[in-house]
Amino acid sequence: MTFLARLISPAAADRGVVENPLRLVKIAVAGLLLLATLASLLLWASGIEPRALRLVGVCWALYGFVVGLVDGVLDPLVEGLGRALQDVGLRRAGTGYSEIESLAARGHYDAAAEAYRERAADPARRVDAMLRRASLLAGPLARPETAAAELESLRSGPDRLAPADDIRVGLALVDLWERRLGQPGRAMGELRRLIDRHPGSRELRRLRALLAELKHERFCVS
């Protein structure tokens, strides 16, 4: 999302800050150091303190250190902790899937897919169950069109998905359209939607990398 678009749509900017609160640290530090830089320039220009200009370099060296600390240490640490907690939650919530997985392992794919559909009636398990069902539909059952249609319905349904779930469903659709259905244009469109809708997500770099990869494959490879 462009800077202009963020100005036009403050809600999108607020959503990005909520999804990645560490951005607030960088914004706050940048604001304070900008004020310090302006004060230093005024002191230097007025001749009150000729050495004040040196503070400008110190201020922005400090900003670089803070950004490096947030991006290189704190952000990955928070992301890793979040994924670990999410994995624990999925293991607890997913204990009821063992019977369905056993059905799939024995080749009863239709029964397993239907069982996942029934589990999706539980709002707490809806996204996970539908993604598992889509995997069976697109794979062993050879019905990728149905899988894509159901995930699109899930994404655009009356119950708005949480940002993390919206990204999971979106990436599943990207995989279906790119690998199963031969529709790279729709895959790139979905990636662009995710990037625009979740500008503050920790998955933003991954989404941009995937979009760049698809563009390269489509437009640069003969």
C-alpha positions in Angstrom: 0.0 0.0 0.0 1.4 3.4 -1.0 1.9 6.2 1.5 -0.9 8.2 -0.2 -3.3 5.2 0.1 -2.4 5.0 3.8 -3.2 8.6 4.3 -6.6 8.2 2.5 -7.4 5.0 4.5 -6.4 5.6 8.2 -8.1 2.4 9.1 -5.6 0.4 7.1 -2.8 2.1 8.8 -4.3 1.4 12.2 -4.8 -2.2 11.3 -1.1 -2.5 10.4 0.0 -1.0 13.7 -2.2 -3.4 15.6 -0.9 -6.4 13.8 2.7 -5.4 14.4 3.0 -3.3 17.6 6.8 -3.1 17.3 6.2 -0.6 14.6 5.2 1.8 17.3 8.6 1.6 18.8 10.3 2.6 15.5 7.7 5.4 14.9 8.2 6.8 18.4 12.0 6.7 18.2 11.9 8.3 14.8 9.7 11.1 16.0 11.9 11.8 19.1 15.1 11.8 17.0 13.5 14.0 14.4 12.8 16.6 17.1 16.3 16.3 18.4 17.7 16.7 14.9 15.7 19.9 14.3 16.8 21.3 17.7 20.4 20.5 16.9 20.2 22.2 13.5 18.6 25.3 15.1 21.4 25.5 17.7 24.0 25.1 15.0 22.4 27.6 12.6 22.0 30.2 15.3 25.7 29.9 16.4 24.7 29.1 20.0 26.4 25.8 19.9 28.6 25.1 16.8 29.2 21.5 17.8 25.5 20.8 17.8 25.7 19.5 14.2 27.5 16.5 15.5 24.4 15.4 17.3 22.6 14.9 14.0 24.9 12.1 13.1 24.6 10.6 16.6 20.8 10.8 16.5 20.5 8.9 13.2 23.2 6.4 14.2 21.0 5.7 17.3 18.0 5.3 15.1 19.8 2.8 12.9 20.7 0.8 16.0 17.1 0.8 17.2 15.7 -0.3 13.8 18.3 -3.1 13.6 17.5 -4.2 17.1 13.7 -4.3 16.4 14.0 -5.9 12.9 16.8 -8.2 13.6 16.2 -9.3 17.2 12.9 -8.4 18.8 10.6 -8.9 15.7 12.0 -12.5 15.0 11.8 -13.3 18.7 8.2 -12.2 19.1 7.3 -14.0 15.8 9.0 -17.2 17.0 7.3 -17.1 20.3 3.9 -16.4 18.6 4.4 -19.4 16.3 5.4 -21.6 19.3 2.3 -20.7 21.2 0.1 -21.1 18.1 1.6 -24.6 17.6 0.7 -25.5 21.2 -2.8 -24.3 20.6 -3.2 -26.2 17.4 -1.9 -29.4 19.0 -4.5 -29.0 21.8 -7.3 -28.2 19.4 -6.3 -30.7 16.9 -6.4 -33.8 19.1 -9.8 -34.6 17.6 -8.3 -34.9 14.1 -6.5 -38.2 14.6 -9.6 -40.3 13.7 -10.1 -38.3 10.5 -6.4 -38.5 9.6 -6.7 -42.3 10.1 -9.5 -42.4 7.6 -7.4 -40.5 5.1 -4.4 -42.8 5.7 -6.6 -45.8 4.9 -7.7 -44.2 1.6 -11.2 -43.1 2.7 -10.7 -39.6 1.3 -14.3 -38.8 0.8 -15.2 -39.8 4.3 -12.3 -37.8 5.7 -13.2 -34.7 3.7 -16.8 -34.9 4.9 -15.6 -35.3 8.5 -13.5 -32.2 8.2 -16.6 -30.3 6.8 -18.5 -31.4 9.9 -15.7 -30.2 12.2 -15.8 -26.8 10.4 -19.2 -26.2 12.0 -17.2 -25.3 15.2 -16.1 -21.7 14.8 -13.0 -22.3 16.8 -11.9 -25.0 14.3 -13.4 -23.7 11.1 -10.3 -22.4 9.4 -8.1 -25.3 10.3 -10.7 -27.9 9.3 -11.4 -26.2 6.0 -7.8 -26.0 5.1 -7.4 -29.7 5.9 -10.4 -30.5 3.8 -9.1 -28.3 0.9 -5.8 -30.3 1.0 -7.8 -33.5 0.5 -10.0 -32.1 -2.2 -7.1 -30.6 -4.2 -4.9 -33.7 -3.7 -6.2 -37.2 -3.5 -9.8 -36.3 -4.5 -8.6 -34.3 -7.6 -11.1 -31.5 -7.1 -9.1 -28.4 -6.8 -11.9 -26.2 -8.2 -14.1 -27.3 -5.3 -11.3 -26.6 -2.8 -10.8 -23.1 -4.2 -14.5 -22.3 -4.2 -14.9 -23.4 -0.6 -11.9 -21.4 0.6 -13.1 -18.3 -1.3 -16.5 -18.7 0.4 -14.8 -19.1 3.8 -12.7 -15.9 3.1 -15.7 -13.8 2.0 -18.2 -15.2 4.5 -20.1 -13.2 7.0 -17.7 -14.1 9.8 -14.6 -12.0 9.2 -11.4 -13.9 9.5 -8.6 -12.9 11.9 -5.6 -11.5 10.1 -3.5 -14.6 10.6 -6.3 -16.9 9.4 -7.0 -14.6 6.4 -3.3 -14.9 5.4 -3.4 -18.7 5.8 -6.5 -19.1 3.7 -5.1 -16.6 1.1 -1.8 -18.5 0.8 -3.8 -21.8 0.3 -5.7 -20.1 -2.5 -2.5 -18.9 -4.0 -1.1 -22.4 -4.0 -4.3 -23.8 -5.6 -4.5 -21.2 -8.4 -0.8 -21.4 -9.1 0.0 -25.1 -8.9 -3.3 -26.9 -9.3 -5.5 -24.7 -11.6 -2.9 -22.9 -13.7 -4.2 -19.4 -12.9 -1.1 -17.4 -12.0 -2.9 -14.1 -12.5 -5.4 -14.9 -9.8 -2.6 -16.1 -7.5 -0.8 -12.8 -7.9 -4.0 -10.9 -7.4 -4.6 -12.7 -4.1 -1.0 -12.0 -2.9 -1.5 -8.3 -3.8 -4.8 -8.4 -1.8 -3.0 -9.8 1.3 -0.2 -7.3 1.0 -2.6 -4.4 0.8 -4.9 -5.7 3.5 -2.2 -6.6 6.0 0.6 -4.0 5.6 1.8 -4.5 9.1 1.9 -8.3 9.2 5.0 -10.2 10.0 4.4 -12.2 6.9 4.7 -9.1 4.7 8.2 -9.9 3.5 7.2 -13.4 2.6 4.2 -12.3 0.7 6.2 -9.7 -1.3 8.8 -12.4 -2.0 6.2 -14.8 -3.3 4.6 -12.1 -5.5 8.0 -11.1 -6.9 8.7 -14.8 -7.6 5.4 -15.3 -9.5 6.0 -12.2 -11.5 9.4 -13.3 -12.5 8.2 -16.8 -13.5 5.4 -15.3 -15.6 7.0 -12.3 -17.2 10.8 -13.0 -17.3 11.0 -16.7 -18.1 10.4 -17.6 -21.7 
